[in-house]
Amino acid sequence: ILRDGTQMQVTDEHICVGDIMSFNAHLAAIISCDGILLSGQDVKCDESALTGEPEPIAKSAEKPFMISGTTVNAGKGTMLVIAVGEYCIAGKIKKSVYGGEGGGELSPLYGKLDAMATRIGKVGMVCALTAMIA
């Protein structure tokens, strides 16, 4: 990455908003943060995991958005980091799937399973009390 005019190598956890990140397809780069393409040569990204597109999507000045969790299939370039961690696309998905701090709302399936478990527990208590009385 390029931070404050200095070229450095950092792990994904230490990438900050405003950094300029270099990537290329030879390293099978998986984009770990959201960004905007600043410059690139024949950049194509596989966004099928997020969008369902079967073909790699070409990135250019008209379509500059680099999405976290996607893989660079062709080309090389640089991008400006605009979102990291739980604020990027992949982070929001991960947070909604695995849950985050602070509770949040339940998924519809989890809510239905919780209600069904409560009903089963109440029916079991009624049956136990009836058997004990009888």
N, C-alpha and C positions, 0 to 999 in steps of 0.2 A: 504494500500500500504506500501511498504518498501522503504524509501528514505533516503539515506546517513546512512544506518544502523539503522534507527529508524522506528518502526512500527507506522503508523498513519492512521486515517480515514479522507478522503477528499472527496469533491464532484467531480463530473465528470469534472467540469470546471477547477479544480485545479490539475488534473493529468498532469504530465510532461513526456516528452521523457526521458527514462532511469529509470523510476520508475519500481519497481517490484510489480505487482498487483496480489492479491489472488482472486480466484473466486470459486464458487461451485454451483451445480445445485439446492441445497435446497433453495437458495435465488432467484432462477429463474434469474440468472445473465444475464443481457444484456450487452454484451461487448461494451464499449463506446469508445474504441480506438483500433488501430491495434497493434498487438504484436506477439511475438514468444514464444511458449510454452517452459518453462524451465523444469517444472516437472508436472506430473499429474497422476491421477488414473482414468482410464476408461473415459476420457473426450470425450464427443460427443457434437457437436454444430449443431444447426439447421440453415443452411445457405440458406434455400429455398427462402427467400426474395431476396437474391442477385444472387444466382446461379441457382435456379430452381430445385435443387436436392430434391427429395421427402423425402429422408431418412436423419436422422442426420449423420454427418460426424465425424468419429473417428479421434481424434488428437493424434499424437505420434511424436517421433523424426523424422520420415520420412515425416510427414505432420504437421509441427509445427505452421503454420500460423493461428493466431486467427484474425478474421476479424471483424471490428467494425460493429455494427448493428445486429449482430447475437446473438442467445440465447444459453446458455449452458444448454443442456437437461440432461446430466448425468455426474457424476464424479466431481472431484475438482482438483485444481492445481494452479500453479503460472505462470505468463508470464512477459516477459520484454516488456515494452511499447516502440514501435518504431515510432508511428505516432499518433498525436492528432488533434482535431479541423478540420479545412478545409483541412488538409493534409492527413487525414485517408480516407479510402474507403467511409464510410458513409458521411463524410464531403464533399468529392468531389461530390458525388451524390446529396447531399442537395444543394450545391452551383450551380450545373448545372441546377437543377430543379427550385430553387427559385431565382437564379441569385445572383451575388455577386457585390461587390463594383467595380467601374471602368468600368462598361458597359458590356464588353465581347461581344461575337458575339450572334446574335439572333438565336433562334431555327428556323428550316425550316418552321414550321407552323406559328410562329409569323411573320416571314418575308413575307409569302404569305398573311396573314391577313392584314398586314400593307400596302402592295402594293394594295390589293383589296379596302381597305378603301380610299386610295388616289385616285384610279380611280373613285370610287363612288362619292367622293367629287368633282372631276373635272367635271364629267357628270352633277352633281347637279348644279354647278356654270354655266355651259353652258346653261342648261335648264332655270335657273333663269334669265340669261341675255337675252335669246331669248324671254321669256315671258314679260320681262320688255320693250324690244324694240318693240314688237308686240303690 
